[in-house]
Amino acid sequence: QVQLVESGGGLVQPGGSLRLSCAASRSTFSLYDMAWYRQVPEKQRELVAIITSGSRADYADSVKGRFTISRDNAKNTVFLQMNNLKPEDTGVYYCYAEVFRRQYWGQGTQVTVSS
């Protein structure tokens, strides 16, 4: 079992920045593909960014050029740096891990972009 704990959400004005963190409980973290998803009420959870065990990253078109996903395997942590935030980035952000065809989710952290 892998536990994922997110932190770093909050309220920010449009144009502002936030950095989300997700700490994993297992030392085999370097083997995991990691991702961030977000969800707003009445909509499906959508993929925001993904980083593979080999540190290859990819992003949703809506966040390209503004968000950066990264990982620190020594700290079992994945990050999502979010810059130039827009109101449409508002939602609950979930950390996701996949290893050996098993999937794990964090509890989510709220991000609200509003003036």
Disulfide bonds with the S-S distance in Angstrom:
Cys22-Cys95 2.05
